[in-house]
Amino acid sequence: MQTKQRPIILMRPGAANERLAERLEKSGLKTWRWPAFTILPPDDPQRVKERLADLSQFDMVMLASPTAVAAIASYVTTWPSHITLATVGSGTARAIRAAWGEDTPVLYPEGDTIDSGSEKLFELLKQRGFPRRVLVVRGQVGREWLREQLIAHGTDVEVLPAYQRAPLELPSSEIIKLQTALFGPSPIIYITSTDSVGVLLHAVKTVNGADEWLQNGFVLTIHPRPKAMLEEVGFKHVVLVPTKDIEVQKAIQHLLFVR
């Protein structure tokens, strides 16, 4: 008798989630596409366009995520070489180079996922010297820690909200699929941010037993911060993985055979 495949729940927002799902499905795996957030245009797209038309007053632009890169890439076709690009990790650095060329200089904490994040970027800036004026491109809501630290060290920081995020709401078809899955093996979940943890638990709250089923599954994440939150709210098997899709795929394929 063939063993039923663990459900594979992918929660990355945007095109990156679709790309990973297609990769896994080409290898014969079935996936549940539950992006934690749907990416929407900003409240004021004209402001985004106008601000990006002239970046001369900034000596650094920080992009918070691959979604931030995608949100502004159509406005800036060639990156100005005199303005430093910075980001918090290798995943966004790859997105930057995909948008503006492999030779685009990017300042970011290199290494494994444990070496990434706002705190690590701050340490890099501390060693390098803090910039005079920075534009931070992010969503309508974002983590404030790095902005506050830069301001405390004399940097003039402007935040440009380039997109909004609408949290996951499961349609009835996915609710029915979830209710049926509760009688089978626990899932493998790929989740990439602390915000997504709360979104997941909220999305399934109307289904009895769903939270326990999820918490007994295997969760892959890319940074110690969401890992700590997942463990705090009761997830029992949380694993850190590198950000590259091939590494995530390897980890998922390995966990399919873990009982």
Summary of the structure (lengths in Angstrom):
residues: 259
radius of gyration: 19.5
end to end distance: 16.1
largest distance: 66.1
contacts: 782
relative contact order: 0.16
helix: 41%
strand: 19%
